C-alpha cells in the first residue's frame, strides 16, 4: 500500500517528505529510509507494540510501515502536460491514496518570505487547483475509454459492460468538475467497472495543513479553512509544521522531548500523520510476538486469516491449517499467554476467520 504526497510548488512538500524519511531512518531496529529518490518507508507509530513488550520479552520491536511517494510538483495545466504534468499523473495513478500538502503559513518559520506560485496564500484554492487537474485527467481517461468500451460491449464483453456502466454514472460528474469518488453507484458491475477504469479521483485524500511554528495545532484561520473544506469532502486534516518536523527528525530522544515541550506538543505531528494515512488506506495491524521479535503486520480491513498469514510468508498461506488468536486487550488484562489460555480467551480459527485489528496470532501451517 502506498500514499503519494502531492502539492503545489513552495508549500513544503519536499521538506515534509524529507522529515518523514529521516525520522524513519533514525528509528531503531528497522532500516527505514528512502528506497528510491522519491520513495520512502516510514514507521507507523503504534503504542500497542510497547504494551505487548511489557508482557512478552523480545530482542527487537518492528512496527508496521507505510510507503510514501514524493510525487513531482503539480501546477495549473498539469492535465495538459504543463510543468511535470505527465510525470505527475503517471506517478499518482500508481498510489492507493493521496496526501496533499497545503500551505497554511504566510511566512516560513524564521520570517523567510517564500513566494507562492499563485502569488497569494489561499489553501482552499490550492486544493481546488489540484482537484481540478485530477478531474480533468480523469475526464480525458473517460473520453478515451468510452469508444473502446462501447465497441467491446456490443459483443457482450463483461468487463466492457461494467466499464460502460461506470462511465455512464461517472462521466457526467467529471464534466461538471466533480471527482469520481462522489459518484453513487449501487450496481455491483458498475462498481467493478469503476475499479477497472482506475480513475485518480476515486482515491481517498488526506490533507496536511503545513502551518507555521506559531500555530502548531492548526488553530489559525488558514488551517481552519482547510478543515471546513475537508469536512465537506469527508476527508481528514492533520496540521504539521514541516520545518519543526524536519528539525525534530534530526534530534536524539532527550532533545526531541525538550523541543516538543517548548512547542507544547505531546508527540511529533508526523506520528499523527502516519496513523491518519494508515486509516485512510483502510489498513489494520495484527501482531506476532516471541523472544526474537514483536512485529506489527499490515493488512487491509476484512482480510481473512490465510491471506494474513501470507503477508508473513507465502508458504504460511499455501499450507494454512488454523490460527491461534487472542487480542492485545486480552494480553493487557491477563498478563501472559498462559493466563489467557486458562481464562479461555485463546481462540482457534479456520480459513474463513476475518482478522480483527489488534489480533495476536500464532499461525499453524503445513510445511509441505
C-alpha positions in Angstrom: 0.0 0.0 0.0 1.4 3.4 -1.0 0.4 7.0 -0.3 1.5 9.7 -2.7 2.5 13.2 -1.3 1.3 16.0 -3.6 1.2 19.7 -3.5 1.8 22.9 -5.5 5.4 24.3 -5.6 6.7 26.0 -2.4 4.1 24.5 0.0 6.7 22.5 2.0 6.0 19.1 0.4 9.7 18.1 0.0 10.5 19.4 3.5 7.8 17.2 4.9 8.9 14.1 2.8 12.5 14.6 3.9 11.4 14.9 7.6 9.3 11.7 7.3 12.0 9.6 5.7 14.7 11.0 8.0 12.6 10.3 11.1 12.2 6.7 9.8 15.9 6.3 9.2 16.6 7.1 12.8 14.0 4.6 14.2 15.6 1.7 16.0 15.6 -1.9 14.7 14.4 -1.2 11.2 16.1 0.2 8.1 13.7 3.0 7.3 15.0 5.3 4.7 14.4 6.4 1.1 14.5 3.3 -1.1 14.4 5.3 -4.3 15.0 9.1 -4.8 11.3 9.8 -4.3 10.1 6.8 -2.3 10.4 6.5 1.5 9.5 3.8 4.0 8.4 5.2 7.4 7.1 3.5 10.6 3.5 3.8 11.7 3.6 4.8 15.4 1.8 2.2 17.5 1.7 2.3 21.3 0.4 -1.3 21.4 3.9 -2.6 20.5 5.2 -1.2 23.8 2.2 -2.6 25.6 2.9 -6.1 24.2 6.5 -5.8 25.2 5.5 -5.2 28.8 4.3 -8.8 28.9 6.4 -10.5 26.3 10.2 -10.1 26.3 11.9 -9.8 22.9 15.1 -8.8 21.2 13.6 -6.2 18.9 10.3 -4.5 18.0 9.3 -3.9 14.4 6.4 -1.5 13.7 4.2 -1.5 10.6 5.5 0.5 7.8 4.0 2.9 5.3 5.4 3.5 1.8 5.3 7.2 0.8 6.0 8.5 -2.7 7.1 12.1 -3.2 5.3 13.0 -6.4 6.6 15.6 -8.8 5.2 19.1 -8.2 1.9 19.9 -9.9 1.0 23.3 -11.5 -2.2 24.6 -13.1 -2.4 22.9 -16.5 -0.8 19.6 -15.5 -3.6 17.6 -17.1 -2.5 19.1 -20.4 1.2 18.4 -19.8 2.2 21.7 -18.2 5.2 21.6 -15.9 5.9 18.0 -14.9 2.2 17.1 -15.6 2.7 13.9 -17.4 5.2 12.5 -14.8 2.8 13.7 -12.0 -0.2 11.9 -13.5 1.6 8.7 -14.2 3.0 8.5 -10.7 -0.2 9.4 -8.9 -2.1 6.7 -10.8 0.1 4.1 -9.1 -0.6 5.1 -5.4 -3.5 3.9 -3.3 -4.2 7.2 -1.5 -3.2 10.9 -1.8 -1.7 13.1 0.9 -2.0 16.7 -0.2 0.2 19.2 1.5 -1.4 22.7 1.7 0.4 25.9 2.6 -1.2 27.4 5.7 1.5 29.9 6.7 2.1 33.4 5.5 5.9 33.4 6.0 8.2 30.5 6.7 9.4 29.8 10.2 12.3 32.3 10.7 10.5 35.0 8.8 11.6 34.0 5.3 9.3 35.2 2.6 8.5 32.3 0.3 6.6 33.3 -2.9 3.5 31.2 -3.6 3.2 30.1 -7.2 -0.2 31.8 -7.4 1.0 35.0 -5.8 -1.3 34.8 -2.7 -1.9 32.3 0.2 -5.2 30.6 -0.2 -5.2 26.9 0.8 -8.7 26.1 -0.4 -7.9 27.5 -3.9 -4.7 25.3 -3.9 -6.8 22.2 -3.0 -9.3 23.1 -5.8 -6.4 23.6 -8.3 -5.1 20.1 -7.8 -8.6 18.6 -7.7 -9.4 20.3 -11.0 -6.3 18.9 -12.7 -7.1 15.4 -11.4 -10.7 15.7 -12.5 -9.6 16.9 -16.0 -7.1 14.0 -16.2 -9.9 11.5 -15.3 -12.3 13.1 -17.8 -9.6 12.5 -20.5 -9.4 8.9 -19.4 -13.2 8.5 -19.6 -13.4 10.1 -23.0 -10.6 7.8 -24.3 -12.1 4.7 -22.6 -15.7 5.1 -23.8 -15.3 4.3 -27.6 -13.4 1.1 -26.8 -15.9 0.1 -24.1 -18.8 0.7 -26.4 -17.3 -1.5 -29.2 -16.5 -4.3 -26.8 -19.9 -4.1 -25.1 -21.6 -4.9 -28.4 -20.1 -8.3 -28.2 -21.4 -8.6 -24.6 -17.9 -8.5 -23.1 -18.5 -8.5 -19.3 -15.6 -6.1 -18.4 -16.6 -3.7 -21.1 -20.2 -3.6 -20.0 -19.0 -2.9 -16.4 -16.8 -0.1 -17.6 -19.6 1.4 -19.7 -22.0 1.3 -16.7 -19.4 3.1 -14.6 -18.7 5.7 -17.3 -22.4 6.4 -17.7 -22.6 7.2 -13.9 -19.2 9.0 -13.5 -18.5 10.8 -16.7 -21.3 13.4 -16.3 -19.9 14.3 -12.8 -16.4 14.7 -14.2 -17.8 17.0 -16.9 -19.2 19.2 -14.1 -15.8 19.2 -12.3 -16.9 16.7 -9.6 -14.4 14.0 -8.6 -15.3 10.3 -9.3 -15.4 9.4 -5.6 -18.6 11.5 -5.3 -20.5 9.1 -7.6 -23.2 7.0 -6.0 -23.0 3.5 -7.6 -25.5 0.8 -6.5 -24.9 -1.7 -9.4 -22.1 -4.1 -8.4 -21.0 -4.3 -12.0 -20.7 -0.5 -12.2 -18.6 -0.6 -9.0 -16.4 -3.2 -10.6 -16.1 -1.2 -13.8 -15.1 1.9 -11.8 -12.1 -0.1 -10.4 -11.2 -1.3 -13.9 -11.1 2.3 -15.1 -8.6 3.4 -12.5 -9.7 6.9 -12.1 -7.4 9.1 -10.0 -10.2 10.9 -8.2 -11.6 7.7 -6.6 -8.5 7.7 -4.4 -9.1 8.8 -0.8 -7.4 12.1 0.2 -5.7 13.3 3.4 -4.9 17.0 3.7 -1.8 18.1 5.5 -2.1 21.7 6.7 1.6 22.9 6.7 1.4 25.5 9.4 3.8 28.0 10.9 5.7 27.4 14.1 3.4 29.9 15.8 0.3 27.7 15.0 1.5 24.1 15.5 -2.0 22.8 16.3 -3.5 24.4 13.2 -5.9 26.7 15.0 -5.3 29.7 12.8 -7.8 30.9 10.1 -5.9 29.2 7.1 -5.9 25.8 8.7 -9.5 26.2 9.8 -10.5 26.8 6.2 -8.9 23.5 5.2 -10.8 21.8 8.0 -14.1 23.2 6.7 -13.3 22.1 3.2 -12.2 18.6 4.3 -15.4 18.2 6.3 -17.5 18.6 3.2 -15.2 16.3 1.3 -15.3 13.6 4.1 -11.5 13.8 4.5 -9.2 14.2 7.4 -6.8 17.1 8.1 -3.5 16.8 10.0 -1.8 20.1 11.0 2.0 19.8 10.6 4.8 22.3 10.8 7.2 20.7 8.3 10.1 22.9 9.4 9.7 21.8 13.0 9.3 18.1 12.0 12.5 18.4 9.9 14.4 19.6 13.0 12.8 17.0 15.3 13.8 14.2 12.9 17.5 15.0 13.4 17.4 15.1 17.3 18.0 12.3 19.8 15.2 11.4 22.1 16.1 13.7 25.0 16.5 16.8 22.8 13.3 15.8 20.9 11.3 15.7 24.1 12.6 19.1 25.1 11.8 20.7 21.8 8.3 19.2 21.8 7.8 20.6 25.2 8.9 24.1 24.0 6.1 24.0 21.4 3.5 22.4 23.7 3.4 19.2 21.6 2.9 15.8 23.1 4.4 13.9 20.1 5.8 14.8 16.6 3.0 15.7 14.2 4.4 13.1 11.9 3.1 10.4 14.2 -0.4 11.6 13.7 0.2 11.8 10.0 1.3 8.2 9.9 -1.7 7.0 11.8 -4.1 9.1 9.7 -2.6 7.8 6.4 -2.9 4.2 7.7 -6.6 4.8 8.4 -7.1 6.5 5.1 -5.8 3.4 3.3 -8.2 1.2 5.2 -5.4 -0.7 6.9 -5.2 -2.5 10.3 -2.5 -4.3 12.2 -2.1 -7.8 13.6 0.9 -8.9 15.7 3.2 -11.8 16.2 5.3 -11.9 19.3 8.2 -14.0 20.6 11.7 -13.9 22.0 13.3 -12.8 18.7 10.8 -10.0 17.8 7.5 -8.4 18.3 6.2 -7.3 14.9 3.2 -5.4 13.6 1.9 -6.7 10.2 -0.2 -4.7 7.9 -3.4 -5.9 6.2 -6.5 -4.3 4.6 -9.6 -4.4 6.9 -11.6 -7.5 6.0 -8.7 -9.8 5.3 -9.2 -13.5 6.1 -6.7 -15.5 8.2 -4.9 -17.4 5.3 -4.2 -14.2 3.4 -3.0 -12.5 6.6 -0.6 -15.5 7.1 0.6 -14.9 3.6 1.8 -11.4 4.5 4.3 -13.1 6.8 5.3 -15.7 4.2 3.6 -17.2 1.1 4.2 -20.7 2.5 2.0 -19.8 5.5 -0.9 -19.1 3.2 -0.4 -22.1 1.0 -0.2 -24.5 3.9 -2.6 -22.7 6.3 -4.2 -25.0 8.8 -5.5 -22.7 11.5 -4.6 -19.7 13.6 -4.5 -19.4 17.4 -5.5 -15.9 18.2 -6.2 -13.5 21.1 -6.3 -9.7 21.3 -3.9 -7.2 22.7 -6.5 -6.2 25.3 -6.6 -9.9 26.4 -2.8 -9.7 27.0 -3.1 -6.5 28.9 -5.8 -7.9 31.1 -4.4 -11.4 31.8 -0.6 -10.5 31.6 0.6 -13.7 29.8 -0.4 -16.2 27.1 -0.6 -18.9 29.8 -3.2 -16.9 31.7 -5.1 -16.1 28.5 -5.4 -19.9 27.7 -6.5 -20.6 31.3 -9.2 -17.9 31.0 -10.5 -19.5 27.8 -9.7 -16.4 25.7 -7.4 -18.2 23.3 -9.4 -18.9 20.1 -8.7 -21.3 17.3 -9.9 -20.0 14.0 -10.0 -21.5 10.5 -9.8 -20.4 6.9 -12.9 -18.2 7.0 -11.9 -16.1 10.0 -11.9 -12.4 9.2 -9.0 -10.8 11.0 -9.7 -8.1 13.6 -7.5 -5.1 14.4 -5.0 -5.8 17.2 -5.2 -9.6 16.9 -2.2 -11.5 18.4 -1.6 -14.6 16.2 0.2 -17.9 16.1 -0.3 -19.4 12.6 -0.2 -23.2 12.1 0.6 -24.4 8.6 1.6 -27.5 6.7 5.2 -27.2 5.6 4.6 -29.5 2.7 
